[in-house]
């Protein structure tokens, strides 16, 4: 047989009961939720009025064009009023003044950095990639300038060799 236990149900601490809301409180909360829901979203007709209504309120007198890009008008047909003058192609201004090939060659031959790097190469040192590229570009420019001026590194040596060959032929033929 079971005995009714009205006094103590659990052996642990007693749990506090949560207070139940009255019907009036529940109704008031529902009304508040409904009022909040009613004011959500955009104003009626906001698509039709667009940004112009908000622009007028901020005090802007000029209406901005929402399109992106140039607003310059483009003539669609061929007209005689168009500018038919030939346009001059402007060359970009170089940083240094133009030198004659001889002056540029002299400047490159007297370049201290180039001389120092070439000396390091002759001593068997290995240059960095940037230095090597710079030396190669300078040597190529020197070659171009020498060809423009009609000069050659080996002119003196070739002339001496040709004279020696001529002398041998002359001596051998007699």
Secondary structure, 3 states (H helix, E strand, C coil): CCCCCCCCCCCCCCCCCCCCCCHHHHHHHHHHHHHHHHCCCCCCCHHHHCHHHHHHHHCCCCCCCCCCCCCCCCCCCCCCCCCCCCCCCCCCCCCCCCCCHHHHHHHHHCCHHHHHHHHHHHCCCCCCHHHHHHHHHHHHHHHHHHHHHCCCCCHHHHHHHHHHHHHHHHHHHC
